[in-house]
Amino acid sequence: MTSSFDFDKFDSLPDRIGCPGCADNAVITIEISNSAYSKSISFEPEDEIPEITPLRQTINDIIKKINLDHQ
């Protein structure tokens, strides 16, 4: 997964995209950090963010698997 993820593009994104949480909407926050780097972004589930499309697909796949395992 990390081979298809561009950390520079992620780093270039603002911390908040749109108005996450406004009008009681859901908020997604993605944080990537290690000892030398930390960056998080927040956005609403319906927001299209081309810079993180592969990462969002991976996250969606994980969520689907968790939901299926707990049915």
C-alpha atoms as a printed R data frame, in Angstrom:
   type eleno elety resid chain resno       x      y      z
1  ATOM     1    CA   MET     A     1   0.000  0.000  0.000
2  ATOM     2    CA   THR     A     2   2.708  2.510  0.853
3  ATOM     3    CA   SER     A     3   4.302  2.126 -2.573
4  ATOM     4    CA   SER     A     4   1.171  3.692 -4.118
5  ATOM     5    CA   PHE     A     5   0.885  6.429 -1.498
6  ATOM     6    CA   ASP     A     6   2.513  9.822 -2.023
7  ATOM     7    CA   PHE     A     7   3.481 11.285  1.351
8  ATOM     8    CA   ASP     A     8   4.399 14.621 -0.271
9  ATOM     9    CA   LYS     A     9   0.861 14.995 -1.626
10 ATOM    10    CA   PHE     A    10  -0.582 14.080  1.772
11 ATOM    11    CA   ASP     A    11   1.702 16.594  3.463
12 ATOM    12    CA   SER     A    12   0.597 19.313  1.031
13 ATOM    13    CA   LEU     A    13  -3.065 18.996  2.079
14 ATOM    14    CA   PRO     A    14  -4.533 21.425  4.618
15 ATOM    15    CA   ASP     A    15  -5.327 20.075  8.087
16 ATOM    16    CA   ARG     A    16  -9.053 20.631  7.461
17 ATOM    17    CA   ILE     A    17 -10.653 20.094  4.075
18 ATOM    18    CA   GLY     A    18 -14.013 21.772  3.666
19 ATOM    19    CA   CYS     A    19 -15.962 22.114  6.883
20 ATOM    20    CA   PRO     A    20 -15.673 18.735  8.609
21 ATOM    21    CA   GLY     A    21 -18.216 18.357 11.376
22 ATOM    22    CA   CYS     A    22 -20.279 21.377 10.380
23 ATOM    23    CA   ALA     A    23 -24.016 20.834 10.743
24 ATOM    24    CA   ASP     A    24 -23.304 17.666 12.763
25 ATOM    25    CA   ASN     A    25 -21.872 15.813  9.759
26 ATOM    26    CA   ALA     A    26 -19.490 12.900 10.219
27 ATOM    27    CA   VAL     A    27 -15.755 13.565 10.232
28 ATOM    28    CA   ILE     A    28 -12.921 11.371  9.021
29 ATOM    29    CA   THR     A    29  -9.466 12.090 10.392
30 ATOM    30    CA   ILE     A    30  -6.376 10.404  9.022
31 ATOM    31    CA   GLU     A    31  -3.113 10.783 10.889
32 ATOM    32    CA   ILE     A    32   0.269  9.551  9.758
33 ATOM    33    CA   SER     A    33   3.105  9.814 12.223
34 ATOM    34    CA   ASN     A    34   6.417  8.381 13.258
35 ATOM    35    CA   SER     A    35   9.322  9.698 15.292
36 ATOM    36    CA   ALA     A    36  10.228 12.247 12.602
37 ATOM    37    CA   TYR     A    37   6.889 13.150 11.027
38 ATOM    38    CA   SER     A    38   3.312 13.845 12.036
39 ATOM    39    CA   LYS     A    39   0.449 15.059  9.874
40 ATOM    40    CA   SER     A    40  -3.316 14.722 10.137
41 ATOM    41    CA   ILE     A    41  -6.167 15.801  7.922
42 ATOM    42    CA   SER     A    42  -9.906 15.954  8.660
43 ATOM    43    CA   PHE     A    43 -12.726 15.888  6.126
44 ATOM    44    CA   GLU     A    44 -16.268 14.641  5.590
45 ATOM    45    CA   PRO     A    45 -16.871 11.120  4.215
46 ATOM    46    CA   GLU     A    46 -18.330 12.351  0.915
47 ATOM    47    CA   ASP     A    47 -15.356 14.630  0.143
48 ATOM    48    CA   GLU     A    48 -13.346 13.551 -2.889
49 ATOM    49    CA   ILE     A    49  -9.625 14.041 -2.240
50 ATOM    50    CA   PRO     A    50  -7.612 12.794 -5.229
51 ATOM    51    CA   GLU     A    51  -4.301 13.040 -3.372
52 ATOM    52    CA   ILE     A    52  -5.313 10.218 -1.015
53 ATOM    53    CA   THR     A    53  -7.550  8.034 -3.197
54 ATOM    54    CA   PRO     A    54  -5.423  4.849 -2.768
55 ATOM    55    CA   LEU     A    55  -5.269  5.339  1.007
56 ATOM    56    CA   ARG     A    56  -9.030  5.920  1.269
57 ATOM    57    CA   GLN     A    57  -9.709  2.778 -0.757
58 ATOM    58    CA   THR     A    58  -7.521  0.768  1.593
59 ATOM    59    CA   ILE     A    59  -9.284  2.252  4.625
60 ATOM    60    CA   ASN     A    60 -12.707  1.530  3.071
61 ATOM    61    CA   ASP     A    61 -11.654 -2.086  2.452
62 ATOM    62    CA   ILE     A    62 -10.572 -2.462  6.092
63 ATOM    63    CA   ILE     A    63 -13.861 -0.988  7.327
64 ATOM    64    CA   LYS     A    64 -15.871 -3.359  5.099
65 ATOM    65    CA   LYS     A    65 -13.918 -6.339  6.431
66 ATOM    66    CA   ILE     A    66 -14.455 -5.254 10.039
67 ATOM    67    CA   ASN     A    67 -18.178 -4.824  9.395
68 ATOM    68    CA   LEU     A    68 -18.433 -8.261  7.770
69 ATOM    69    CA   ASP     A    69 -16.506 -9.918 10.602
70 ATOM    70    CA   HIS     A    70 -18.890 -8.454 13.182
71 ATOM    71    CA   GLN     A    71 -22.186 -9.399 11.587
